[in-house]
Amino acid sequence: MANDTIVDIYCHIFPDAFFQEMNRIAPRLGNIGARLRSVKKLFDLDARFREMDQFGDCREIISLPNPPIEDFAGGEVGLKLARIGNDAMAELCARHPARFPTFVAALSMTDVEGSVKEARRAVKELGAAGVQIFTNVAGRPLDDKDFEPIFATMAELDLPIWLHPARTASMPDYPKEQKSRFEMWWCFGWPYDTSVAMVRLALWGLLDRYPQLKVVTHHLGGMIPYYDGRIGPGLEVLGSRTSDEDYSKILPSLKRPHLDYMRDFYGDTALFGGGIHAVRCGLEFFGAEHVVFATDTPLGPIAPTIDVINRLEIAEADRRKIFAGNAERLLKRKLS
């Protein structure tokens, strides 16, 4: 691996075949659909490649953007859409292997059995590096036992799950309002949803049952690195604040202290090019082995994210792990 290689592990693309079918199924996706249509580099590969060329040996691991398929299609319709997206991303990777070494497969988890089959097909036949799931499945939590076969499958395949937040404006900031205002559902809601999903998966015992499972959390683990006190010591008295449910057996059922499981997750650096403080905090929490480079491009900026990593006062060996080495290890393939 060359020292100057950059592997962007979480970036999005809108293949035309997928976009056309999505529009046919759900022509009125609202503000998110309108915004995505306005992001030129989701569609225009020439514009995308020109930007990538500014950063030397830059590789992108591509995935479909929000919204989740489950939010607008279910059953066989949703699975067909996932297959179209995966076939299209596999074709892009085959046509541009130096740009897109591999992709993250889409699923439609309203059909769990079908999604297990699609995950296997995408990995074994199309060369996918793993799968993307969202922090809820059409409003259902990931720690619903019905979804366990997805996690079991990815643990067996020994490839990562990319965890993307899925909160929308329909989830209000206050009970007396009908919707979230000022895009708080995105700004603060997405990190919150990511954090809740991570903690609930751990309390569910998922990482005890599948200790080899690898989950890449978007936006550096959401709120987790910054609230380790509330998660750790704060939840040691789990149940003391709740009168209508008995949580007394949850923590004793785990094999390790509950905060330890949070460090089993991976965090990516897609923080919209903000200040260095958040990246330092996440890096200190997860450790250099569990932080992977990502920008959220073309929905997030590349240059400021690279700049933040270069400004970190860390060993060069750790910087290379973040930029490419950890991705190569996670995805079990040479990417440079």
N, C-alpha and C positions, 0 to 999 in steps of 0.2 A: 504493500500500500504506500503510495507516494505521500509525502508529508503534506502536500498542498491539496490533496483530494478532499472534496466536501461532498458528503452524502446527506441530502435533505430527506429525512425519513417520513415527513408528514407534509405533503403538498397535494393539491387537488387539481382535478382536470374534469372536463365535461365532454366526453366523446360524443360526436354528432349523433350516432345511432341511438345512444342512450337518451340524449336530450330530446330527440324527435319522438321517441316512444313515451318518454315521461310526459311531454306536452300533450300527446294524444290521450293518455290515461287521465291526466290531471291538468287540464289547460289553465286553471285558475289557482296557482299555488300562492298567490299573494305577494307580499313584499320580498320574501326571500327569493322566490323565483325571478322576480323583476330585477333584483340586485344582481343575481348571478348572471343573468343575460347581459348585464352591462359590464361585466369584467372580461375584457377582451382576451386576456391571456389564458382564460379557461378554455377557449376554443381555438385561438390563433397560435399555431405552433411556431410560426416564423417570429412573431413578437416575443414569444416565450423563450425561444432559443437565443435571440439577440440579448435578452437580459441575462440568461445563464452564461453567455460568453464573457460577460464582464467579470466573472468570478473564477475564471480559470477552469480547472477540472471539476466541474460541478455536476453531480448526478442527482436525479429526483426519483423518489419512490412514490408513485402516483396512486391516488385514491379518489373516489367520488366525493363531492362536497355534500354538505347539508342541503336539503332536508333528508331525513331517513326515508328509505323506501316504505317502511312500515306506516309512515304517517299518511300516505295517500294511496297505497295499494297493498292488498293482502292476498293470501292463498297463492294459487298458480299464477295470477297476474303479477304479484310481487316477485315471485321466483323467476318468472320469465324476464322481468326487468333487470333483476340482479345478473342473470346469465348474459343478457345483452351487454350490460355494463362491463362484465368481466371479460367477455370475448373481445370487446372493443379495446379495453385497456391492454389485454394480452397482445393484440395486433399492434398497438402503438409501441409496446416494448420490443416486439419483433422487428418493427421498422426502424426504431431509433434506440438500439441497445446501449449506445454510449451516452444517451441522454436519460433514458428510463430503463435502468437495469432490470427492474421488476415492479410489480404492482401489489396493492392491497385489495383483496377481493371483497366485493359487496355481498351482503346476505339480505334475506327478507325473513326475519325471525318470527313473523306471525305463523310461519310454517317451519317448525323446528326440524322435523325429519328431513324436509326438503333442503333446509339450510345446511344441515350436516353433509348431505350428499353434494351440495354445491361447493362447500368448503373443500371437500376432498377432490372434487373435479378441478376446481380452480388451482389447487396446489399441485396435484399430481399430473394433470394434463396441460394446464395453461402456464404453470411456473410461478404462480402467485407466492408471495413471501409470507402471507398470513391473511387475516381477515379483519375487516373493520366492523365494529358494533357500536351502538349508541347507548347513552346512559339510561335510556328507558326504551321499551318496545311498545309503541302506541299507548304509552301511559303506564305500562306494567314495569315493575322493578326487575333489574337483572338478577336479583337473588330469589326470584320465583323459581321453584324447583323444575318447572317445565323447561327452563333454558339451560339446565346443567349439561345436556348432551353437547351443546356447542363448546362449552369450556372443556369438557372431557375430550372432545375430538381434537381441539387445538393443543391440548397437553400431550395427547398421543402423537400428533404430527410434529411436536416440538418446534412450533413456529408461533410468532407473537399474535396477539390480538391488539389492534389499535382501538383505543376507547375514545370516542368523540362525544362531546356534550350535545344535548338535543332539546334543551328548554326553548319555549317559544313565547311570543307576546301574549298568548292565550292564558298563561299562568301569571295572575296579577301579583303586583308587589304587596298589595294590602287586600284583605278580605272584602272590603266594601267596594272595590273597583272591579271592573269587568276584564281589564287587561293590564299588562305591564306597560308603563310609560317610559319615555325617554331612552328606550332600548336598554333599560336596566336588566331585562331578561337575558340579554347577551353579555353586557359588560360584567355584571356580578353573578347573574344566574348561571351562566355556563361553568365558571369555576366552582360554584356551589354544587351544581348537579354532578360534576366530576367527583368532587370530594365525597358526597353522599354515596355515590355508587361504589367508590373504593372502600369506604368504611363498612358499608353493608355487605359487600362481598366477603370481606375479611371476617366480620362477625358471623356470617353464614357458615364459616368453616371451609370455604372454597379452597383457600390456599393450603389448608391442611390436607384436604383430599387430593389436591393436584399441586404438590410443591414445585413441580417443574414448569408450571404455567407461567407464561411471560405476557405481561400486559403493558403496553406503551400508553401512558396517559397524556392526553393533549394538554398544552399550556402548563407544563412542568408540575403536573399533579394538582392543578387547581389551587385550592386553599390549604392543602395538606401540610406543606413545609412550614407555613406561617402560623399554623394552629396546632403544633405538636403537643403543646401543653394541654389544650382543651381535649384533644383526642386521647392523649396518654393518661396523665393523672386525672383529667376531668372526667373521663369515661370509666375510671376505675370504680366509681360508685354507680355504675350503670343500673338503672332501675329506681334509684332513690327519688327521682323527679317524676316518676310515672306511677299512677295509682290504678289504672285500668288494665295493665298488662304486667306479666311476671317475666322480668329479664334476668332473674337471679342465676339461671343456669348457663347463660351465654358465655360469659368470660371463663368460668371454670371448664367449659367444654373445649376451649382452644388449647393447642399444644404449646403456644408461646404467648408472651405478653402482647396484647392486641396492637400496640403501636408498632411493634416489630414488623408486622405484616405490611405496613405502609411502605417500608423500605424495600420490599420485594418487587414493587411496581417500578417501572421505568418512567422517567419524566422527560418530555421533549422541551426544547428551548423556544418554542413558538409563542413568544410573549409580545408580539407586535413591536419589536425593536425598542422596548422601553429601557429604563435605566438598568444599570448593572446590578443594583441591589437585589432585585428579585431572583436573578440568575444565581448570584452568590448564595442566597438563602436556599434555593432548590438544590444547588450543587452540594452544599454542606449537608443537607438532609439526605438526599438519595445517594451521594457519593459518585465519584467520577466514573465508576463502572456502570452506573444506572442512569446516566444522563445522555440523551441522544440529540443530535443537532436536527432542528426543524424550524421552518419559517412560516408555514401555512400559506406559502406562495400559491397562487397569485392573490390570495386574500390577505396576506400579510407581507411585510417588507423583508427582503433578503439582506441588503447591505447593512442596515443597523444591527441585525441579528448576528451576522458574522463579526461585526466590529465589537459587539459586547463580548463574544467568546475570546476574541484576540486580546481584549483588555483585561481579562481575568488574570490575576497573579497566581498562576498554577503551573505545575510542571508541564513541559512541552509534551511529554508522553501522555499526560491526561488530556491535553488539548487535542491531540491526535485521536484519542479514544472518542471524544465527544464529536469531533468533525466526521469521523468515518469508522474508526476501529470498532466501536460498540455496535454500530449498525451491521458491519460485516459479521461479527460474532452472533448477534441476534438472528440475523437472516440466514446464517450458515452458508454464505457465498462471498466470493471476492467481488467487490464492487468498484475496484479501481484498476 
